[in-house]
């Protein structure tokens, strides 16, 4: 589900206050902060901007 463009312009990462970008993957929307490497889920059109609820954007590296 797409976020309103005006809302997307004012939202920032709650951790670093940096820019976020919207990403859709497998029918789920996320707001990504590339600086913190966090993905914030969007549930029923509402961004969940809690660091505790965010997923890591870092890919798991075997043996690391």
N, C-alpha and C positions, 0 to 999 in steps of 0.2 A: 504494500500500500504506500503510495507516494505521500510525502510530507508537503504541506503548503510551502511554496517558495518563500513567502514572507517570513514564515516561522524559521525555515532553514537558514535564512540570512542572519537571524539574531542568535541562534543557538550556538554555543561553544562547548568545548570539552570541559567537563566539570573539574578535571584534574589539572590541566595545563592552561586552560582558557584559550586554546588554539582552535583553528578552523576544523570543522567536521564536514564530511561529504557523505551523501546518501549512496547506499549500495543495496541492490536487490539480489538475493540469492535463494534459489529453490523456493520461491513464493514467500520468503521472509525478507523484510526490510531491516536494514541496519544503518546506523550513523557511525561512521568510522573516523577516528582520530589517528592519523598516520604518525604523528609525533609521539604519542603514548602507546601506539600499537594496540588500541582498544576498539572494540565494536560494541556499540550500544544498541540493544534491540528496540524495535518499534512494535508495540503490541496494540492492536485495534486502532492503528493510526496515531497512537500516543507514544512519543519517544520516552524510553526509560533511561533517564540520564543519571543513573547511579553507578558509581565506580564499582560497587559490590556486585552489580548485576551485569557488568560488561564482560565480554568474552575477549580473549587475547587474539590479536591478528598474527602473532608469531606462529610460524609453522613449526610443528614438532620435528626435531632433527634426531633421527635414530642414533643412539650412542652418545648423545651430547649430555 
